[in-house]
Each structure stands twice: as C-alpha cells, then as structure tokens.
C-alpha cells in the first residue's frame, strides 16, 4: 500500500528523533556494569522527600481511576505558590505536550515561529512536523540575540520561543533585557519564555516570567518538574499566562493526559520543595566549581553558566567520544544535534562521579590534545 498520498509533505520529509536505548540495553551493548547518566540533566538528588513519599504510598487501586482531567489540585497549589489564579495555569504531560498545545492553538499553515538556531530543539521539531515555518536566529556570544529575533518578525509570525536560561549554553537574559524585548514586540505575537532551568539560577538579575504575565498578556511561561524537582520519569510540566491566553491554549489541549501520581507528586514538590531546591543548588555549586578547576587543568574550552549542565569543547568527534566514554559507564550528551559539533554537554552531579568523568577525559583525550 502506498501511503504517500495520505501523508502531508512536511511529515514525509521530517526525520524523527530516535531516543537512546534503555540503560540495561546500553550496558550490555557497551560492556559496562554501571552506567552514570550525565546526558539528560536529571537531578541526582531525585525528587523532594515529600514527592518521594507520594510515589511510595500510592494506593494501587487508584490506578483504575482516571486522574483529574485538568490537574485541578496542582493548579490550585501553583496558584497559591505564585499568587495567581488557577485558571492561569495549564498542566501537561511534560513540556513537549505544553509546547505542542501552544503551537496548535496559535499557528496554522503559512505561519511561522521564531527562535534561536542552537537551543532546545523541540520548539523547532514540533513546528516542523506540524507544517509551520521555523525562523532560526544564530546565537550571539552563546546567547539569544534579541535584535536578531525582532528582525525576523512579520505578519505571519505567531510565536517567539526564548529559552531562559538557554539549553545548552546556560546563558540568560536579565530582567531589563527581557522587558525591553517584550516592549519592542509590543504584542505583535506570543512570546514563550521557557524557564525549565529557572530554579537553578541564584543571581538576582534573572527575570521571573511569572511576575510579568499580568503586565504582558502575550507572554506565556513554561516550567517543568523534570529538572529541579526530579520528576522526569513522571512527565509533568506546565505553562502560565493571562487567563485569556491560557483559555485559548486549553482549547488545543488533550485532557486527562497527566497521570494521578505525577499530579500528586508535583503538588507535594510545590508545597514542600524549598529545602530540596537549596540542597540541589548547593550540589550544583560544588560540582561546577570542581569541573571548572579540572577542565582548566586539562586546557579545555567550556561553558559553565546557569542550569544544571556544562558544555565542553573536545578535540575529536563528539559521537566518537560518546562511544569511548560509554565503555567506561559514563553517558554524556553529544552536541552535534544541537548544531555544536565537537562539543559535549555534561550534567552536573556529585564530585565522585565527576572525578570519574575528568579522569576518563584526561585519558581519552591525551592522543588528541597532548594532555
């Protein structure tokens, strides 16, 4: 059967993302008895204790009952935490579903989205397989270029995606720069501020997007429970905005997509996660300080900014280095897919594991850089 006449052209030409194999399969493939995951920016401390208790104590009988279709109690918890109305929040099955809902709500064929060329790739991917145009602006000094983004806006631009801090470079706009940008956009399109790593930034100049949504009704803020709150396996993220804009996105949203355990664990994290945030930040400070000193000793170029990760430039193919490190049980993120060939991204974890990484880099890179 020839399916081509049933499939849109943009789907036929789209190259699907291929996830890595399960850890057990990878350990068998590379012959490593232990695998340290330094590739996906998962929190090494796991979820906050209160969220862990929810998972451990979940009654199996509840598995037969549908969850709250709109994550009601979690939205109430978020509203109380941030001083908003519950109707200003929409919860999704991970940030990818939230991204898809925003695109479906505002874009149609012939429209375009604007974002950076080296950022979280899902904005671009979802637009591409939805048949919308993507306008990609090069980073400037490893950061989003505000003037470049503004220059790409036209009458068919519906959404600008800004990752702040940016994944993978860790750079971010300060509050003044973001406000200036929003004023220059002047409501011509939706501005999405993806704050997946917001909780990791300790500097006072980082903008809090949630504090700006009442002033800028075209602003949508993304946040997630996958990173700081260690709930990546439960797939839960959310967006916030004006009640009007959230109502529009809700029309393109699939209800009942967020499971009961995820909702309850996230609610506990919101209400009782402050100590967990502080402990994670302390771990990040220690790990980053260690990595910077070690990478300087190795003579490697790196980016150590905001977020829970460090980017490292290496003197060989990043995919080749990936295979070499996998044999040692160290799983890193290759960056060619982010359009950073010969760079790797490393999740900051405990110093004991980072020491293993540094020792492996010193040995594997010696033939290439004279280390």
N, C-alpha and C positions, 0 to 999 in steps of 0.2 A: 504494500500500500504506500502510495506517495503522499506524504503528509505536508509537503511544502506549500500547497495551495491553502492549507488551513492555518499556517503559522505566519505571523507578521514578519516582515523583512528584518526588523530590528531584533527579533528573537532568533532568527536563523543565523545572524551574524554575531550574536553575543557569545562570548566564551565564558562558560560557567566557572565559578570558583570551586576548586577542589580542596576540601578540608584535609588536614593530616589524618593519618590512620590513628586508631585508638592506641593509648600508651602501651598496652600489653603487646599489640602487634608490632609497634615500633621497637620495643625492647628485644623481641625475637629477631626482627629484621636486622638490627644493628649489633646484636650480641651484647647488650648492656643490661646487667641485672637490675640496676636502679636508673630511673630517669628523672632528672631535675627539670621542671618546666619553667624555662626562663623566656618563653616566647609570647605569652598571651596577656601579660600584665595582670595576672591573678594575684590576689592578696595572700601572701604567705602565712598570715595570721588566721586566714579563714574568715567566717562570719563573726559578728559580735556575739558574745556569750548568750544574750537574750534570744537572738535569732537561732543559734545552735539548739537552744532548749526547745524552741518551737518545732524544729525538724525532728529532734529525738522523740518528742512526746506526741507527735501527730497521730491521732486515732485512725487506724486502718479503715474503719467503717466509713470515715468521711470521704474516702476515695471514691465511693459510689455516688456522692452528692456533688452536683455542679457547683463551681465556685461562684462568688459574687460576679455577675456579668460585667460590672463596671468598676470592680475593685473599690467598693464604696468605703469600707473602713480604712483602707490605706489612703484614699484621697482625703478622708477626714483627718487622718494623722498628719499628712503632708500640709494640709491647710492650717492646722494648729501650729505646726513647727515653723512655718514660714509666714504666718499672718495673712493668709489668702483665703479665698472661698473654695470649697471642694470642687465646684464646677470649673475652676481654673486649672484643674489637673486632669490628665488623661494617662492611664497606665497601660503599658503594652508588654508583649512577650519579648522582652529585650529591646534594645534601642533600634534594632533593624526594623521591627514592626512599626515603631513610632515614626521612623524616617519614611517608611513606605506610606503610612497613613497621611502624613503631611503632603507628600508628593501627589497622592491620589486626590486629595481634597482641593488642591490649588492648580494643578497642571493638566493641560490637555495637549493633543498633538499640535506641534508648531511652537509650543512654549519652550523656554529654556531655564536652566538653573545655572548659577554662577558659584564657583568655589575655587579652592587652590588646587594646583596640579599635584601636590605632594602632601596629602592629608588623609584622614580616614576615608578609605576608598568606597564605603557603602553608599555615600551620597551619589557618587558618580555611577556606581553599578546599578542602583535602583532606578535612577533616571534613564540609564541606557536601556535596561531591559523593559522599561515602561514606554519607550519610544520618544522620550523627551531629549532635547538638545542639552549638551553639557558644555559650558564655557569654563575652561580651566586656566587660572591665572598663576603664573610662576611665583613661588615664594621669593621674598626679598629678605636677605640676611636670615634665612631659615624661618621667616615669619610670614603670616598673611599680609599681603600688600593691599592696604585699604584703597589707595588711589587706583591700583590696577583693577580691583573688584568693581569700583564705581564706574570705570571706563567701559565695562562690559555690559552695563545695564541698558536694555532697550525696552520697547513697549511690550515685548513678549517675555520678558524676564519676570518670573513669578517668585523665585526663592533664591536667596543667597545663604549658603551654608558656611558658617565660621566655626572652626573647632578651636576652643579656647579653654585651656592650653591645647596646642596643636599636637595631635598624634600623627607622626612620630617625633617631631623635633622638640617638643616641650616648651616652645615659645608661646607667649600670650600677649594680647593687647591689654594695656592698663585701662582703668575706668575712663579717663579723659579721652583716650583714643577711640574707645568703643562709642562713647556718647557723641563724639564728633562725627563718627561714621554714621550712626543712626540718624543724626540731624541732616547729614548730606543725602542719605537715602530718601528721607522726607516722605516715608510712607508709600513709595512707588511700588514696593514689593515686600514680601515676607522676608524677614531676617531671622534665620535659625542660628541660635548660639548654642553649640554643643559643649556642655560643661561636664563631660564624662569624668574628667580628672580634676574638677573644681576643688574637691575636698583635700587634695594633696598640696595645694598652694598655700603657703603660710605668709606670703608677703601681703601687706595691707593694700597694695595698689591693684590687686586683681579685682575686676568687676564682678559683682554678684548679679547675674542676669535676672534672678527672681525679683530683685529690688527695683528693676527697671520696667517690668512688663505693664504696670499701670500707667506709666508715662509714655510708653511706646506700644500702642495696640497692635502694631505689625510685628512685634518681637515674640518669637517662640523660643523657649529654653528647654534643652534636653538635659536630663541627668539619668544616672543609672545606678543600680545596686550591684552591678557586676564587679566593679573595681574596688573602691574603698571598702564597701560593705561585704565583699567576699561572697556574693550570691550568684556568681556567673552561671553555675550549674542549674539554677532555678529560672534563669532567663526572665529578668524583670527590669524594666526601665520606665521612664515617664517623661511627659512634657508638661510645661506650664505656659500659660499665656492669658490674654484677656478672655473673659467669658465668651465673647462673641467669636473670637478666632478658634477657641477650643471647641465650641459648639460646631463650627464648620468642619474641623478635623474629625470630630466624633462621627459625622455622617459617613466618613470613609473608613471607619474603624470596625473591626470584627469583634463583637462582644464575646465574652467567655473564653478569651484567649489566654488569660493569665490564671495559672492554677492556684488552688487554695493554699498550699504550703508556701508558695512564693509570696502571696499577698500577706499572709500572717507573719512570715519571717521578715519581710520588708517593713511591716508596721512596727515590729519589735526593734528593728535596726534604727528606724526614725526616732522612736521614743527613747531608746536606751543605748544608743550607739556612740555617745560622745567620748567615753573613755577609749573605745576601740579606735576612733579616729586619731586621738592623741597618741596611742601606742603605735599605730601604723605610721604616723608621721615621724615618730622617733626612730623607728626601724629604717625608714627611708633616708633620714639624715645620716644615720650611721653607715648604711650601705653605700650611699652616694659619696660620702667622704672617703671611704675605703677605695671605691672604684676610681675616683679621680686621682688619688695618690698612686694607685697601681698602674693605671693607664698612662699617667705621666712618666712613670719609671720605664714603661715599655715604649715610650715615644710614639704613642698612637693618638691620632686626632679623634675627638669625641664631642658629643653634645650632651651636656648634663644640665638640663633645665628643669622646669616643672614637670609634674607627672610621676609615675612610678617606674620609669624606664630611662635607659641611657642608650644613645646611638653611638656606634663605634665604626670608624672607617678602617678597613682592613686591606692589606696589600695583595689580596687574591680574590677569586670569585667568592661571593658570599654563599652561594649554594654549595661550593666545594668545602668551604669551612664548616658549613652546617653539617655535612656528612662526617667530617672529621670529628667534630665535637659530639655528634650523636653517638659515635662509637665509645665515647667517654661518659655517656649518660647525661650530656648537657644539651638541652634543646633550646636553641635561640631562634629569633625571627630573622629570616633573610629579608633584605630591603629592596631587592630588585623590583618586586611587585609594587612597591611604593615609589618607584622611579628614583631610587637611591642605590644604583648598582655598587657593589663592593662595600656596602655598609651592612652592619647587623644591628638589631635592637635587642637589648637585654633587660629583662625585668629585674628590678632591684629586690633582692631577698636578703636573707641572713648572711652575715660575713663569712660563715663557714662554707656555704655553697659558693659564694662569690670568690672565695680564695681558690676553690677548685677550678672555677672558670678562668681566673687570672693565670694560674699555673698551666692550664691547658693552652691558653692563648700564647703564653711565652714559648711553650714547646712547639706548637703547631705553626707559629708564625716565624720561628727562627730562620728557616730556609729562605723565606721571602723578604725579610727586612733586616737581617743581621742582628736580631735581638739576642 
